[in-house]
Amino acid sequence: MSAPADIVENQTRPEKIRCDACPVMCYIAEGRTGACDRYANDNGRIVRCDPLTILDKRIAEGGPIKPFLKSEWDGILFNDEEVAVTAVGAGTTYPDYKPAPFIVSRAVEGADFVTVVSEAIFSYCGVKVKIDTDRHLGAEGAIVRAEGEAVGLVITSEYGSQMLSLGGVDHLTGGSKAEGRATCKAMMDLCNKLPVELSIDDGSTVIVQAGRPPIVDGKEEVRMRVGCGSATIGMFASQWKGLVDEVVIVDDHITGVVSEHQAGKVIGWPDTGVKILGRRSTPGRYFQVAEPGLGWGGTNIEDPLTILGPWNAKKGAWPGLTLLMVSTTGEQYEYYVLDDDLIPQRKPLPDTLAPSVKLIEENCEPSLCTVLFMGGAGGSLRSGVTRNPVRLTRSVHDHATTITCGGADAYVWPGGGITIMVDVMDTPDNAFGYVPTPALVAPIEFTMRREEYQSLGGHTDAARSLADVLEKGGEYGDDFRAVGKQRR
Amino acid sequence: MQRASAAMLPDGRRMHLHHGPIDLIVETFGGDQKAAYRRAAARFETVLDELVSELTELRRQADAGRRFRGAVAARMQKAIAPFAREFITPMAAVAGAVADEILGAMLDGGEFSKAYVNNGGDTAFHLTEGETIRAAVANDHPAGIAIDAGQPWRGVATSGWRGRSHSLGIADSVSVVAANAARADAAATMIANRVDLPANPKIERLPACALSPDSDLGERLVTTGVASLDETEITEALDNGLRYADILVSKGLIGGAILILDGQLRMTQAGQSLFHTEGEMTHA
């Protein structure tokens, strides 16, 4: 062999580095593993990928993956508060899941051994996505697709956010192979905080990435609305009094009109003869002024005047009346003055009104995508923890056992089974893997007191001290990696 | 540097041998198991070093005239010889050859009714009269393999692009039954390479050396992604592999093969008695 890359290229970061963990001495390319799938090149350093991850809360946010070989260990004993042994890496390897050593050792009923490329683990899981936008992304119940395959649906919207429910056993294994693969890939990428393009039938295409603003039909969403149109009137009516004669807040849900709205009435706002083309709910509050869309305030409106009918002089309209129309995010606004024929004419926004528009904008929180992993740990997984699985379920529901997912706190759904939800932003990077069943591989940890574990019928003879795990590693290796506790 | 290690699995029946990229699970039945495991571990101790000493040559295109010092390397060379007119390197048989070698060492000096050495899914086994070995093909299309002592096959191997080594083809898995694990390994690699749709844009490929700088496949394009295929494409790709597999059967090089791609499954004519697809082998 010629001169090793690490000598030739030591001035710059080498693209490949040589691993000296075993006699093969693989050259490993950036982001890849060696022939063993146990050691990887992470940013120019050789790191151990399996079988256990130690989550060290002391390591700074976003801290690099720390190689934690026994030989390099400084011998400091960890405080229980600072370190959690997580399941990340216990059954997956970085960057890909190729767990041959684990699988071949798995005993399968009725077989002497397993011949394998890769293999199956969990199918019962899904991802809930909250997309902070008032834009209409698709109708409730519309199919959500990734790579053209159905991976979930649009569910009931929440305040200022559109909600998607993705994955689940029917998409993973109930449909075609292509559907299952696309579902699995979309879920894994979402859980690993990567961007995923989702298209909604008869709706928009959204690029979703946990912790990042959604990109709707190519346009990055910036802010959530401050409230519905009616709420915006309620919040800001007094600030407009005396500066403008009429304010219309354009919103897909409830468009607000200050002169008619209760919040305007109580401060003595006079009538203006305005006419809104929509279904009136209560005074100054209108539903369905337009179709949902990507225009003003989550409607399909590009020209806000299209929602106004003729101005009525008998009901108070007069030439020279000033009108502010603004969306619920303050992103769109126009200022008009009625001419002699009571036709609104566009004018520049007066300096006196600019602060109020800015205030709406300022009160809008940044739009984000939130991704919650949801999974059921009710089945055979429990028998890895205890010989009497239902006791574990009860212990979890009694809060005697806590569940974490890659060290992140998990919400446990009430009711039967152990169904959890966790914010993927709290989990370490690359915590989720997959198998081609297809199914997602997610880390899960059960934490309880030793006495509780004994009373559950746990495998107490297999319980080991943290120091022992740190020193000797897991069943299949002698090392582990430590990653920083994720904080937003 | 890490040394070879041997440990009993928690079930107390099987032994795990590990060194670098090699993980073996071994088990014997009906004999002095302790002594057998000692022999296997003793032989295993130097296997990786022997391979590494000839690694550069082992990664080169097959050449019938080449002689190797190591016993495992010689098994690799022998296993790939029938394929040497095409592109193949001895590394195509490395996993199977290691399994064959350890099985041989383990059995040498004792009587056993049945034994196997499983090297990451590529397995060598021993059977005596009345014994049957059963393997589960771990895939999204569960299948089983059953071989009894009366048949001449003593090796099973599986290959596919999602596995630990790179493939030129797109098969999810190709499992092959052959006289020994090394031959099964080489044949599975070659058949899996043929399960392909050349020039189809749905298949993403990268030069092997970009993924693993010292890959024996060099600049050859290996599969890194397969977009959703339609039924016709799946059938075409599987037929490409199956035609080749049937030739290998007719030449007596393998006992049979089972090919799986995107939920479709094919098996060689001769393999019908070896494979079965009933029954779920996995559960959630």
HADDOCK unambig.tbl for C-alpha pairs under 7 A between the chains (distance, minus, plus):
assign (segid A and resid 20 and name CA) (segid B and resid 1 and name CA) 6.78 0.50 0.50
assign (segid A and resid 21 and name CA) (segid B and resid 1 and name CA) 5.51 0.50 0.50
assign (segid A and resid 21 and name CA) (segid B and resid 2 and name CA) 5.87 0.50 0.50
assign (segid A and resid 22 and name CA) (segid B and resid 1 and name CA) 5.64 0.50 0.50
assign (segid A and resid 22 and name CA) (segid B and resid 2 and name CA) 5.28 0.50 0.50
assign (segid A and resid 22 and name CA) (segid B and resid 20 and name CA) 5.15 0.50 0.50
assign (segid A and resid 23 and name CA) (segid B and resid 49 and name CA) 6.46 0.50 0.50
assign (segid A and resid 23 and name CA) (segid B and resid 52 and name CA) 6.70 0.50 0.50
assign (segid A and resid 24 and name CA) (segid B and resid 52 and name CA) 5.90 0.50 0.50
assign (segid A and resid 27 and name CA) (segid B and resid 213 and name CA) 5.77 0.50 0.50
assign (segid A and resid 27 and name CA) (segid B and resid 214 and name CA) 6.28 0.50 0.50
assign (segid A and resid 28 and name CA) (segid B and resid 212 and name CA) 6.10 0.50 0.50
assign (segid A and resid 28 and name CA) (segid B and resid 213 and name CA) 6.43 0.50 0.50
assign (segid A and resid 29 and name CA) (segid B and resid 211 and name CA) 6.30 0.50 0.50
assign (segid A and resid 29 and name CA) (segid B and resid 212 and name CA) 6.25 0.50 0.50
assign (segid A and resid 29 and name CA) (segid B and resid 213 and name CA) 6.46 0.50 0.50
assign (segid A and resid 32 and name CA) (segid B and resid 211 and name CA) 6.93 0.50 0.50
assign (segid A and resid 35 and name CA) (segid B and resid 21 and name CA) 5.61 0.50 0.50
assign (segid A and resid 36 and name CA) (segid B and resid 20 and name CA) 5.94 0.50 0.50
assign (segid A and resid 36 and name CA) (segid B and resid 21 and name CA) 3.66 0.50 0.50
assign (segid A and resid 98 and name CA) (segid B and resid 163 and name CA) 6.89 0.50 0.50
assign (segid A and resid 98 and name CA) (segid B and resid 164 and name CA) 6.60 0.50 0.50
assign (segid A and resid 100 and name CA) (segid B and resid 120 and name CA) 5.37 0.50 0.50
assign (segid A and resid 101 and name CA) (segid B and resid 23 and name CA) 5.94 0.50 0.50
assign (segid A and resid 101 and name CA) (segid B and resid 120 and name CA) 6.22 0.50 0.50
assign (segid A and resid 104 and name CA) (segid B and resid 25 and name CA) 7.00 0.50 0.50
assign (segid A and resid 104 and name CA) (segid B and resid 120 and name CA) 5.98 0.50 0.50
assign (segid A and resid 104 and name CA) (segid B and resid 121 and name CA) 6.22 0.50 0.50
assign (segid A and resid 105 and name CA) (segid B and resid 25 and name CA) 6.41 0.50 0.50
assign (segid A and resid 111 and name CA) (segid B and resid 134 and name CA) 4.89 0.50 0.50
assign (segid A and resid 111 and name CA) (segid B and resid 135 and name CA) 5.21 0.50 0.50
assign (segid A and resid 111 and name CA) (segid B and resid 136 and name CA) 5.93 0.50 0.50
assign (segid A and resid 112 and name CA) (segid B and resid 133 and name CA) 6.39 0.50 0.50
assign (segid A and resid 112 and name CA) (segid B and resid 134 and name CA) 5.33 0.50 0.50
assign (segid A and resid 112 and name CA) (segid B and resid 135 and name CA) 5.79 0.50 0.50
assign (segid A and resid 113 and name CA) (segid B and resid 135 and name CA) 5.16 0.50 0.50
assign (segid A and resid 113 and name CA) (segid B and resid 136 and name CA) 6.49 0.50 0.50
assign (segid A and resid 114 and name CA) (segid B and resid 121 and name CA) 6.16 0.50 0.50
assign (segid A and resid 114 and name CA) (segid B and resid 135 and name CA) 5.48 0.50 0.50
assign (segid A and resid 114 and name CA) (segid B and resid 136 and name CA) 4.79 0.50 0.50
assign (segid A and resid 114 and name CA) (segid B and resid 137 and name CA) 6.09 0.50 0.50
assign (segid A and resid 114 and name CA) (segid B and resid 138 and name CA) 6.37 0.50 0.50
assign (segid A and resid 115 and name CA) (segid B and resid 121 and name CA) 3.96 0.50 0.50
assign (segid A and resid 115 and name CA) (segid B and resid 122 and name CA) 6.43 0.50 0.50
assign (segid A and resid 115 and name CA) (segid B and resid 135 and name CA) 6.46 0.50 0.50
assign (segid A and resid 115 and name CA) (segid B and resid 136 and name CA) 6.01 0.50 0.50
assign (segid A and resid 115 and name CA) (segid B and resid 137 and name CA) 5.05 0.50 0.50
assign (segid A and resid 115 and name CA) (segid B and resid 138 and name CA) 6.11 0.50 0.50
assign (segid A and resid 115 and name CA) (segid B and resid 157 and name CA) 6.79 0.50 0.50
assign (segid A and resid 115 and name CA) (segid B and resid 158 and name CA) 6.26 0.50 0.50
assign (segid A and resid 116 and name CA) (segid B and resid 121 and name CA) 5.02 0.50 0.50
assign (segid A and resid 116 and name CA) (segid B and resid 137 and name CA) 5.93 0.50 0.50
assign (segid A and resid 116 and name CA) (segid B and resid 138 and name CA) 4.94 0.50 0.50
assign (segid A and resid 116 and name CA) (segid B and resid 158 and name CA) 6.19 0.50 0.50
assign (segid A and resid 117 and name CA) (segid B and resid 158 and name CA) 6.64 0.50 0.50
assign (segid A and resid 117 and name CA) (segid B and resid 159 and name CA) 6.44 0.50 0.50
assign (segid A and resid 117 and name CA) (segid B and resid 160 and name CA) 6.24 0.50 0.50
assign (segid A and resid 117 and name CA) (segid B and resid 162 and name CA) 6.48 0.50 0.50
assign (segid A and resid 117 and name CA) (segid B and resid 163 and name CA) 4.66 0.50 0.50
assign (segid A and resid 117 and name CA) (segid B and resid 173 and name CA) 6.47 0.50 0.50
assign (segid A and resid 118 and name CA) (segid B and resid 138 and name CA) 6.87 0.50 0.50
assign (segid A and resid 118 and name CA) (segid B and resid 139 and name CA) 6.87 0.50 0.50
assign (segid A and resid 118 and name CA) (segid B and resid 163 and name CA) 6.37 0.50 0.50
assign (segid A and resid 119 and name CA) (segid B and resid 138 and name CA) 5.62 0.50 0.50
assign (segid A and resid 119 and name CA) (segid B and resid 139 and name CA) 5.88 0.50 0.50
assign (segid A and resid 121 and name CA) (segid B and resid 284 and name CA) 6.23 0.50 0.50
assign (segid A and resid 122 and name CA) (segid B and resid 284 and name CA) 5.59 0.50 0.50
assign (segid A and resid 123 and name CA) (segid B and resid 284 and name CA) 6.60 0.50 0.50
assign (segid A and resid 177 and name CA) (segid B and resid 262 and name CA) 5.95 0.50 0.50
assign (segid A and resid 177 and name CA) (segid B and resid 263 and name CA) 6.39 0.50 0.50
assign (segid A and resid 178 and name CA) (segid B and resid 228 and name CA) 5.32 0.50 0.50
assign (segid A and resid 379 and name CA) (segid B and resid 284 and name CA) 6.82 0.50 0.50
assign (segid A and resid 380 and name CA) (segid B and resid 284 and name CA) 6.78 0.50 0.50
assign (segid A and resid 436 and name CA) (segid B and resid 140 and name CA) 6.69 0.50 0.50
assign (segid A and resid 437 and name CA) (segid B and resid 139 and name CA) 6.67 0.50 0.50
assign (segid A and resid 437 and name CA) (segid B and resid 140 and name CA) 4.62 0.50 0.50
